[in-house]
Structures are given as C-alpha cells and as structure tokens.
C-alpha cells in the first residue's frame, strides 16, 4: 500500500475511534507532507514522505530532550507519543550489525583511506540508510573508522 494512502486510512480510523491525540499527530504529518508538496510543486513519493517523517522525528527528539531538561514532563509525553505514531510509518530499522556491514562495504567500494574521503562513503550510505538508521550516528562511525 502506498504510504500516503496508509496515513490517510489511519487518519480516518483515528477519527472513527475518536482518538484525538493520534489524530492530531497524523494531521501534523499530513500538513508537513502537503506543505512540502506546495513548496516544491511536486507530488511526494514514498521516499520523499519518509524524508518528511524522518525530519519530524528529529524535531520531536530535540523537543523531547529540551522538555525533559526543563522539567516539563507533560510536554515531553506529548512529543514522545507523536514520535511513536511517526515511528509506525518508518521502515524496519537496521540492526547495528547490518549498519557495520554496510559501512565496511561502502568504505571498500569507495576506496576511502582517510577522513577526507568521508563524503564518498556517506554518499553511498545515505540512500541505503534513509529512514532505516540514524545518519548522524552512522557518520560518526564512518569518521571513527576512517580516522583509525
């Protein structure tokens, strides 16, 4: 099923169930998708929608940590719930072993020898990891691997 259709069906189900918290989170997602479509004047593919969801997840993680630091458990709980709803649309996350194997493969495929070649390795990894792994953590692993 198309990701957009799945999100739309989940929104309808949340309306029928009168699940206001879930409905609000899904509406935020739909608004972000439509905003990007209007801005770029294109219809988003599933990969583009995953990029929107990934961006929203990063925003929620950042807000969650800030609310936790400020002692606002009520707002942190809302962000946490929204992250759980968004996570339901993300593909299965890669295991650490799969990430390590992909990094090794990308390093050998690109012929990277030093930290200066990190861009070549990340160019190979980004499409593979889109929505399936934290690019920031992978980048740190690549940097550590190339520095040693």
N, C-alpha and C positions, 0 to 999 in steps of 0.2 A: 504494500500500500504506500502510496505517495505520502511523504512526511507531512505536507501541508493538509492533506485530507485527514490524516490521523489526528493532527492537532485540532482541526475543525470538529471532528467527531467527538473528541474528548471534551471540547468546549460545550457541545450540545449535551453530552452526558452529564457534565457538571451542572449545567442549567437545570436539567430534569431532576437531578438529585438535590438541587438547591445547596450545593457545596460552594458557598460563596468564596471561601479562601482559595480553593483550587481554580474556580472560575476567574478570579482576579489575576492569578498568576498566569493562566493561559491567555487571558486578554492582553496582559503586558507583552507576552511573547508575540501574539498576533499583531499588536501595534508596532512592535520593533520590526517585524518582517515587512509589514505594509510600508512603514516609514522608509526602510531601505529600498524597497521597490519604487516608491515615489521619487526618492532622491536620485536613484540611478536609472530610472525609467526602463527597468527590465523586470522580467518575472523570475523570481529566485528559484534555483534548482535545489534539490535536497542538500547538496554540498554547501550551497550558499546559506541555506536555512540552518545547517549545523554550525556554520561560522557565526551566525547571529546568536544562536543558543550558547555557543562557547563564550562569546563576548559577554553575554548576560550572566553566565556562570562566574566569570572573572569578576564582574561588578558585584555580584552577590557575595562572593568570598571576601572581597575587600570590605564591603559594608558590614558583613558579619563580624570580621575581626575588629573593625572600628567600634561597632556597637558593644562588643564584648569588653573591649578595653575601657569604654565609657561606662560600663555597668548597666547598660540598657538591655536587659535580658528579653523584655517584651519585643523590642525591635529586632534583636538578634534571632529570636524564634521565628519571626515572620520571614526574614531573609533565609533562614535555614529551610523553612517549608518551601519557599519559592525555588531554592536550589534543588530540593528533592523532586519537585514537579518537573523542572527543566532536565534533570538527570534522566528522567524517564524517556526522553526523546533522543538522548545521546546513544551512539552505538556502544557495544560491549567494550569496556576499557581493556587495554593491553596489560598483560602481566609484566612484572619487572624483568623476567627472563626474556620475554618477547621484545621488550624495549632494548635490552642489552644486545640481543642478537641483531636487531635492525640497525643499531648504532655501529656495531662491528662491520656489518655488511656494507653500510653506507661509507664508512671510512675506507674500507678496502676498494670499493667501487670508484670512489672519487680520487683515490691515490693520495689522500691527505697525510701529511707528515708532521705538520706543526699547527699551532693555534691560528696561524694566518690563513690556513685552509678551511677554517671552521665554516665559512659561508657556503662552500661547496657541499660540505656534509649536510648542513641544515637545509639546503635547497632540495636534497634528496629526501630528507626525513619529513619535512613539513607536510607534503601531501599524504604520506603514509600515516602520520600521527594525527591528522586533522580530526578533532573530536574524540579521539581514542586515547590520547595521552597528553599530559601537560607539556607543552612545547618548552616552557621555561626550564622545567626540571631536566628535560632531555638535553637542552642546550648546555646546561651546567655539567651534565655527564660527558657530553662531547668535549667540552673545554677541558675538563679534568683528564680525559683520556688522551687528548692531543698534547696536553702540557707535560704528561709523564714520559 
